[in-house]
Amino acid sequence: MSTQSEPRRRNNTIALALLTVGSLLLIFGSVYLMKELAVFYGIGVGAAVQSISDRANLSASVVDAATSITTIRYDILESYVLLVVALGLTAASFAMFIKRNEKITAASLSYTRINAALVIIYMLLMYLVLAEFYVNLQGTYLDIAYVGIIICLGVDVYIEYAYRKRDILRAHRPVSSIALDPTKPFSNILTLQDSLFSAMSGHLRVLDKHFNSGALENLHRLTAKSLGRFTRMTILTSKGMLDSEMGKGISDFRSELSRSGIGLEVRLMDDGDVVDQHERIILDDSVAYKVPPINIINTRSEHVTRISYRDARKRFDQLYQRGIKIENYFVKQARDGNSDQEGK
C-alpha cells in the first residue's frame, strides 16, 4: 500500500468505527426507552387499574394514566421498531468496518444514504414516543441516544463529502501529458475527450493557425461529452484557413452552441503573427496545453503536453487583441470587393 493511501485508509477506518459506535449507542438508547416505558407506565397504569378495582378516590393524573393504555401500547411497539432499526444499522456498520478499504466507493455512498434515512426515521419515531411520554426524562442514558444520532449523521455527511470531493478532484485534475497513437485515431478522440476536455471548463480558447473546417469538426467531437462545462469558446486561426466550408460550419456550430447557452467567437490572427506563431495551444480558465494541429489531432504521433498557463494566456490575449473577428473580416472583404468594382 502506498504512503498516499495510508491517510485515506486511516480516516475511513475511523469513520466506519464511529459509525458502528453510533449505531451501538442507538441500540442502547432504544433499550433504555423500552425500560422507561415499562417502569413508568407499567407501574403507573398498574397502580391506576388497581385503584379503580379497589374503587379508590383517584386523582386526575391517575385517571389520565389509566385511560392511556392504548397509546402506551403503540409507544411500546414503536420502541420495538426503534430497536430493530438500531440493530440493522449496527449490523451494516460493523460489516462495512470489517470490509473497509482506503477507497470510498459508490456502494459505500449508497449505504450511507440509506443509513442517514434510517437514522432520520429513528429520530422521528423517538420523537413520537417522547411526545406522548408524559414523564420528564432528563437521564444521561437517553442523552447517549442523541449522541449516537449525531455521530451517525456526522459520519454519513463526511462519507458523502469525501466521495464527492474525490469525484470532483478526479474530474477536474489536469493531466500533464497524453500520448497519441496515429494508428488509433478513434481511441485518441475518446482519450482526449475523457482525459483532457472533461477536465476543462469555463472559457475554452483555441490557438491554431491551421484551424479549418476539419478542425472545427474535431473540436465538436472533442467537446461533445463535456459541452455543459463550457460557457464560451474562442478560436484564433489564420485567413488562409477560410475554405468554402469554414464560414457555414462556424455559423452552424455557433447556432448549435447558442442553444446550450455557449458563445462562440472566431478571430483571424494578424498576418505578422501567423508567421511567428507555430505552436497550437488550447486553454481554459486555469490550465493550458500544447497540442498537435486540431484538424489532425487524433492522427498525429505526438504528445499533448501541459504548459505554463500564465505564458499561454498572455500569448493568446496578445494575438486576440491584434486579430479581427471573422464577421468583420468578411464585411471588410465585401466592402473592398465593391470598391474594386466601382473603380473599374
C-alpha positions in Angstrom: 0.0 0.0 0.0 1.4 3.4 -0.9 2.0 6.1 1.7 -0.6 8.3 0.0 -3.3 5.8 0.6 -2.5 5.3 4.3 -4.2 8.5 5.5 -7.3 7.6 3.4 -7.4 4.2 4.9 -6.9 5.5 8.4 -9.6 8.2 8.0 -12.1 5.7 6.6 -11.3 3.2 9.4 -12.0 5.9 12.0 -15.2 7.0 10.2 -16.6 3.4 10.0 -15.6 2.7 13.6 -17.5 5.8 14.7 -20.5 4.7 12.6 -20.5 1.4 14.4 -20.2 3.1 17.8 -23.0 5.5 16.9 -25.3 2.6 15.9 -24.5 0.8 19.2 -25.5 4.0 21.1 -28.8 3.9 19.3 -29.4 0.4 20.4 -28.6 1.5 24.0 -31.0 4.4 23.7 -33.9 2.3 22.3 -33.4 -0.4 25.0 -33.3 2.3 27.7 -36.5 3.8 26.3 -38.2 0.4 26.4 -37.1 0.1 30.0 -38.5 3.6 30.9 -41.8 2.7 29.2 -42.0 -0.5 31.2 -41.1 1.1 34.5 -43.0 4.4 34.4 -46.1 3.3 32.5 -46.1 -0.2 33.8 -46.1 0.9 37.4 -48.3 3.9 36.8 -51.0 2.1 34.9 -50.9 -0.9 37.2 -51.5 1.3 40.2 -54.3 3.1 38.3 -56.0 -0.2 37.4 -55.7 -1.5 40.9 -57.1 1.7 42.3 -60.1 1.5 40.0 -60.7 -2.1 41.0 -60.5 -1.0 44.7 -62.8 1.9 44.0 -60.4 4.3 45.4 -60.7 8.1 45.0 -58.4 8.8 42.0 -56.7 12.0 41.1 -57.0 13.4 37.6 -53.4 12.4 36.7 -54.1 8.8 37.7 -57.2 8.7 35.6 -55.3 10.1 32.6 -52.8 7.3 33.1 -55.4 4.7 33.3 -57.2 5.8 30.1 -53.9 5.9 28.0 -53.3 2.2 27.8 -53.9 2.1 24.0 -51.4 4.9 23.5 -48.9 3.1 25.7 -49.2 0.0 23.6 -48.3 2.0 20.4 -45.4 3.6 22.2 -44.0 0.2 23.2 -44.5 -1.1 19.6 -42.6 2.0 18.3 -39.8 1.4 20.8 -39.5 -2.2 19.4 -39.2 -0.7 15.9 -36.5 1.6 17.2 -34.6 -1.4 18.4 -34.9 -3.2 15.1 -33.7 -0.1 13.2 -30.8 0.3 15.5 -29.8 -3.4 15.2 -29.9 -3.1 11.4 -27.7 0.0 11.5 -25.2 -1.7 13.8 -25.0 -4.9 11.7 -24.4 -2.9 8.5 -21.9 -0.6 10.1 -20.0 -3.5 11.6 -20.0 -5.3 8.2 -18.6 -2.1 6.5 -16.0 -1.8 9.1 -14.8 -5.4 8.6 -14.6 -4.9 4.8 -13.1 -1.4 5.0 -10.5 -0.2 2.5 -8.9 3.1 1.5 -11.5 3.9 -1.2 -15.0 5.2 -0.7 -17.0 3.5 -3.4 -20.4 4.2 -4.9 -21.7 1.3 -2.8 -20.4 3.0 0.3 -22.2 6.2 -0.7 -25.4 4.3 -1.3 -25.2 2.7 2.1 -24.6 5.9 3.9 -27.6 7.5 2.3 -29.7 4.5 3.4 -28.1 4.8 6.8 -28.9 8.5 7.1 -32.5 7.8 6.1 -32.8 5.1 8.8 -31.3 7.4 11.4 -33.8 10.1 10.5 -36.6 7.5 10.8 -35.2 6.6 14.2 -35.3 10.3 15.2 -38.9 10.7 14.1 -40.0 7.5 15.9 -38.2 8.6 19.0 -39.8 12.0 18.9 -43.3 10.4 18.5 -42.7 8.2 21.6 -41.3 11.0 23.7 -44.1 13.4 22.6 -46.6 11.1 24.2 -44.4 10.1 27.1 -45.5 12.4 29.9 -42.7 11.5 32.3 -39.9 14.1 32.2 -36.8 12.3 31.0 -33.6 14.0 31.9 -31.4 11.0 32.3 -28.0 10.6 30.9 -28.9 7.3 29.2 -31.3 9.0 26.8 -28.7 11.7 26.0 -26.5 8.9 24.8 -29.0 8.1 22.1 -28.8 11.7 21.0 -25.1 11.4 20.8 -25.5 8.3 18.7 -27.7 10.1 16.2 -25.3 13.0 15.9 -22.3 10.6 15.3 -24.2 8.5 12.7 -25.4 11.6 10.7 -22.0 13.2 11.0 -20.2 10.2 9.6 -22.8 9.9 6.8 -22.2 13.6 5.9 -18.4 13.0 6.0 -18.6 10.0 3.6 -20.8 11.9 1.2 -18.4 14.8 1.3 -15.3 12.7 0.8 -16.9 10.8 -2.1 -18.0 13.9 -3.9 -14.6 15.6 -3.2 -12.8 12.7 -4.7 -15.1 12.6 -7.7 -14.8 16.3 -8.3 -11.0 16.3 -7.9 -10.7 13.3 -10.3 -12.9 15.0 -12.8 -11.0 18.3 -12.6 -7.5 17.0 -12.2 -5.5 18.4 -15.1 -3.3 15.8 -16.9 0.4 16.5 -17.6 0.7 14.7 -20.9 -1.2 12.5 -23.3 0.5 10.3 -25.8 -1.3 9.9 -29.1 -1.0 6.9 -31.3 -1.6 7.6 -35.0 -2.8 4.0 -35.6 -5.7 4.6 -33.2 -7.5 7.7 -34.3 -10.8 6.7 -32.8 -9.2 5.8 -29.4 -7.3 9.1 -29.5 -10.5 11.1 -29.7 -12.0 9.2 -26.8 -8.8 9.6 -24.7 -8.8 13.3 -25.4 -12.5 13.6 -24.5 -12.2 11.7 -21.2 -8.7 12.8 -20.0 -8.4 16.4 -21.4 -11.6 18.1 -22.3 -13.7 16.6 -19.5 -11.3 18.3 -17.1 -11.6 21.7 -18.7 -14.3 24.2 -18.1 -15.4 27.8 -18.5 -14.0 29.8 -21.4 -12.3 27.4 -23.9 -9.7 29.1 -26.0 -8.1 27.5 -29.1 -5.0 28.9 -30.8 -4.2 27.2 -34.1 -3.2 28.9 -37.3 -4.2 25.8 -39.2 -7.7 25.6 -37.7 -10.0 24.9 -40.7 -13.3 23.2 -41.2 -11.8 19.8 -40.4 -10.5 21.2 -37.1 -14.0 22.5 -36.4 -15.4 19.1 -36.8 -12.8 17.6 -34.5 -13.5 20.3 -31.9 -17.1 19.4 -32.0 -16.3 15.8 -31.4 -13.8 16.5 -28.6 -16.2 18.7 -26.6 -19.4 16.8 -27.3 -19.3 14.8 -24.0 -18.4 17.8 -21.8 -20.2 20.6 -23.6 -22.1 21.6 -20.5 -18.8 22.5 -18.8 -18.1 25.4 -21.1 -19.6 28.9 -21.2 -17.7 30.3 -24.1 -15.3 29.2 -26.9 -12.9 31.5 -28.7 -10.9 30.3 -31.7 -7.8 32.1 -33.2 -6.9 30.9 -36.7 -5.5 32.4 -39.9 -7.0 33.8 -43.1 -5.6 31.1 -45.2 -7.8 28.5 -43.5 -11.1 30.1 -44.7 -12.1 27.4 -47.1 -15.5 27.2 -48.7 -17.0 25.2 -45.8 -15.5 27.2 -42.9 -17.9 30.1 -42.9 -21.0 27.9 -42.9 -19.5 25.5 -40.4 -18.8 28.3 -38.0 -22.3 29.7 -38.4 -24.0 26.3 -37.8 -21.7 25.5 -34.8 -22.4 28.9 -33.3 -26.2 28.3 -33.6 -25.9 24.9 -32.0 -23.8 26.2 -29.1 -26.1 29.1 -28.5 -28.9 26.7 -27.8 -26.8 25.4 -24.9 -26.0 28.9 -23.7 -22.4 28.9 -25.0 -20.9 31.7 -27.0 -18.6 31.2 -30.0 -16.1 33.7 -31.4 -13.7 33.1 -34.2 -10.9 35.6 -34.9 -8.3 35.7 -37.6 -4.7 36.4 -36.5 -2.7 39.3 -37.9 -0.6 38.3 -40.8 2.6 39.0 -39.0 1.5 36.9 -36.0 0.7 34.0 -38.3 4.3 33.9 -39.5 5.7 33.9 -35.9 3.1 31.6 -34.2 4.0 27.9 -34.7 2.6 26.3 -31.5 -1.0 25.2 -31.2 -2.5 25.8 -27.8 -5.8 25.1 -26.0 -6.6 26.6 -22.6 -9.5 27.3 -20.3 -9.6 29.5 -17.2 -6.9 27.6 -15.3 -4.9 25.2 -17.5 -3.1 25.3 -20.9 -1.8 22.6 -23.3 0.3 22.4 -26.3 -1.4 20.2 -28.9 -1.0 18.9 -32.5 -3.0 20.7 -35.2 -6.7 20.3 -34.3 -7.6 19.1 -37.8 -5.3 16.1 -37.4 -5.0 15.9 -33.6 -6.2 12.3 -33.5 -4.0 11.0 -36.3 -0.7 12.7 -35.3 2.1 10.8 -33.4 2.7 13.5 -30.8 2.2 14.3 -27.1 -0.4 16.7 -25.7 1.6 18.5 -23.1 0.7 20.8 -20.3 2.4 24.2 -20.4 2.6 27.4 -18.4 -0.9 28.8 -18.1 0.4 32.3 -17.5 2.6 32.3 -20.6 -0.1 30.7 -22.8 -2.8 33.1 -21.6 -0.5 36.1 -22.2 0.3 35.0 -25.7 -3.3 34.2 -26.5 -4.5 37.6 -25.3 -1.9 39.4 -27.4 -2.9 37.6 -30.6 -6.5 38.1 -29.7 -6.2 41.8 -29.4 -4.4 42.1 -32.7 -6.8 39.8 -34.5 -10.0 40.6 -36.3 -13.4 39.0 -35.9 -14.2 36.7 -38.8 -17.5 38.5 -39.4 -15.7 41.9 -39.6 -13.2 40.3 -42.0 -16.0 39.1 -44.3 -17.6 42.6 -44.2 -14.2 44.2 -45.0 -13.7 41.8 -47.9 -17.1 42.5 -49.3 -16.6 46.3 -49.0 -13.2 46.1 -50.6 -14.6 44.0 -53.4 -17.3 46.5 -54.0 -14.8 49.3 -54.1 -12.7 47.5 -56.7 -15.9 47.0 -58.8 -16.7 50.7 -58.6 -13.2 51.7 -59.5 -13.5 49.7 -62.7 
